[in-house]
Amino acid sequence: MNVAQKNKALFGKVNADAVILKTNSFMVDSNVRYFAGLQQHFLSSNIMILKPGKSPLLLKSLLEPKIKVKGLRTQNINRRKQLKGVLKKELKGTKTIALNKPLYTSASLSALRKITGKKKLIDASKQLGIIRAIKSDDELSKITKACKIAEKVAAAIPGLFRKGVTEKQLGLEIEIMLREKGDNILPFPVIVASDENSSFPHNVLTDKKIFKGLLLFDFGAYYQNYCSDITRVFCVGKPTKKQEQLYAGVFATKQYSQALVRQGEVCGPIFDKADKFLKEQTGIELIHGLGHGLGVDAHDFPMGFVHGNKEKLQKNMVLTVEPGIYGKFGGIRIEDDVVVTAKGAKSLTKAPTSLIRLR
């Protein structure tokens, strides 16, 4: 969807005369990027005003570069007094204003009320999530491209690896490739976890030299503001029979889980079924969600496959499927990205069916 289409979709769900979104270094609201059609590095301190039937207005800092997006109005703001004047002018005649309220502190909400006066302020966070959860064909095309970039980088890992390289060194080399092939930013820091470090799902890169054992990589690419997110596991040296069996069990769980993904299914029960299946295959339960939404953020809408989530899958939602197990043996997590269709999950990435040995 372009800027105008997103604006129209928003006011088809939000009963308000205007929507105000804001982002700064202390509070990042990805909805500003989403509705403006801009990449993350263009936005640092901004307020966006959306009104039905009118081009959105982005109020931006003088420190930022010039922005030109079809259907988007921009205006530089260099003083707080000027900002108040523009807001009062743009909000003149409005009675109800919608916000992404969970991101507002009591102080920032109080400051806004001084400008809006008696106008009604309502929360539109739920509606914002619903709109972002369903991807347009253009969005799907960009996510697919981000997935292809991530897979190309994953395919290059055996060539990058050499015994004695550190997690930090490998992580940097992967980051450079992701930045070169996609946008010059990352959805999240690259994870490289070797041997016992792979037992921590969110391992922080260390100076640990890699000589043996499981080697887990979790990374994603950005392409024109849209993300991919994959996890791949290799083995340095010959894998043990147990490692091969555990990998096979996790992979089977991923395939089983993906087969449950289709339009109309509820997210929570998919997690529960996958958790049960994983335990049957490996003897180990899930300690994190089975997967999450993917979009302009690595963790986007919908919430995804977690216990108790009553969200129903809808066509063109994009999610990750990432069963994982962790223990003294290390960690094995296999993550692919899928798009929901009426017939099932369409794979945007494809993990190796068995452990790949790195020599």
Secondary structure, DSSP 8 states (H G I E B T S, - for coil): --HHHHHHHHHTT--SSEEEEEE-SS---HHHHHHHT--GGG-SSEEEEEETTEEEEEEEETTS-----TT-EEEEE--HHHHHHHHHHHTTT--EEEE-GGG--HHHHHHHHHHHTT-EEEE-HHHHHHHHHS--HHHHHHHHHHHHHHHHHHHHHHHH--TT-BHHHHHHHHHHHHHHHS-SS-SS--EEEEGGGGGSTT------B--SEEEEEEE--EETTEE--EEEEEEESS--HHHHHHHHHHHHHHHHHHHH--TT-BHHHHHHHHHHHHHHHHS---SS-SEEE-SSSSSEEEEEE-TT---B--TT-EEEE--EEEETTEEEE-BEEEEE-SSSEEES----SS-EEE-
